[in-house]
Amino acid sequence: MIRPVAVIGAGPYGLSAAAHLMWRGVPVRVFGSAMASWRERMPAGMLLKSTPVASSIDAPQPGHRLVDFCADTGTTRYESDWDLIRVEDFAAYGDWFAARLLPGVEDVRVVSVDRTPSGSFELKLDSGEVFEARAVVVATGLSGLARMPYAMDRLAADPTAGGLVSHTSHHRDLTRFAGQDVVVVGAGQSALENAVLMAEAGASSVRIVARTRGAVAFGDAPDRQPRLAPVTPFGNAWSLWALSNHATRVRHLPAPARHYLVRRVLGPLGAWWLRDRFTGRVRVTEGRRVVRARARGGRPVLTLSGGGGVSAELTADHVMAATGYRMDVAALGFLGSGLRAALVTSRGAPVLDGGYGSSVPGLHFTGIQAASSFGPLMRFVVGTEYASPRLAAALSGRG
């Protein structure tokens, strides 16, 4: 009996990796609800920050790009850098991609993955099935990796606090905040767009709190990009060109440099099209850090420090953390303790080889889990074009 490769996760990276493996004749089983995070953990009305050219899920054969989906389904054509992609359309595109190339995606949860004495992997599913795979690809995206600031973590986890603090990934319908005062902690695209959507949904006031001054900023419109620099899916710059086309070389940089690139390059910055919707609707408090969060009178109270020993209090009806995600293999609870202990990691992320393989033979990671090895390209859908062919080539040679 031929043992398949198990792909855990059915978002863009999982679907793309599976498509490339199948094209190479590798038996594959894909587990997860297709595009679930995009459909369930992104706010309704959200627009993708990436341009259409940077928003296609890579496939080994032509005819499966975002523009092909638009033409096939009659969806608004997304072609120009000025076209803004609705998250609902992108989720539908992922479903279309899966239906055409991977009709056997299994909407079940992988409960556990453990190593067998023979070196294969035993997977247990919530359906009760147990089977062996010769290799495993982890492509679970951001699921379970939400980062909550330490000062807010205790209040967020307190069941008696009544959900006064949450993370952006917890919300799909922002109309629940109509008539409320909301504080959003963070200054990246997620923070700024969620703030705008809540203001547009009728929140009585929305305020951004950012640690550094000048943190709230917006990118340049397509016609204001540098003209003498190479064009990339993220903007025009030599540094972006290098990171987009030579991600494998990032692996050879010292760990501090790799983590810095992931954190800072293409980091907190609002999309150009969000500026006009933001201005006049959302208040901003910059240069303040949250040092404490507590409940008082059924409302969250934040203590803010601005340096020099000066502090202030800020009260709201709800506090939303837009503080991103942090890769940590400890959060991947389906991986057996033995597997996690055997993984060589760097700041919680698996250290990967050129084929996206970890220190455990046959255990591969792609997408955000690979960012600390291959750089910020792995944080974006366009990174499937780089990751999937390399991962599939590495796995197609395994017996």
Buried (B, 14 or more C-beta within 10 A) or exposed (E): EEBBBBBBBBBBBBBBBBBBBBBBEBEBBBBBBBBBBBBEBBBBBBBBBBBBBBBBBBBBEEEBBBBBBBEEEEBEEBEEBEBBBBBBBBBBBBBBBBEBBBEEBBEBBBBBBBBEEEEBBBBBBEEEEEBBBBBBBBBBBBBBBBBBBEBBBBBBEBEEBEEBBBBBBEBEEBBEBEEBBBBBBBBBBBBBBBBBBBBBBEBEBBBBBBBEEEBBEBBEEEEEBEEEBBBBBBBBBEBBBBBBEEBBEBBEBEEEEBBEBBEEBBBBBBBBBBBEBBEEBBEBBBBBBBBBBBBEEEBBBBBBBBEEEEBEEBEBBBBBBBBBBBBBBEBBEBBBEEBBEBBEBBEBBBBBBEBBBBEBEBBBBBBBBBBBBBBBBBBBBBBBBBBBBBBBBBBBEEE
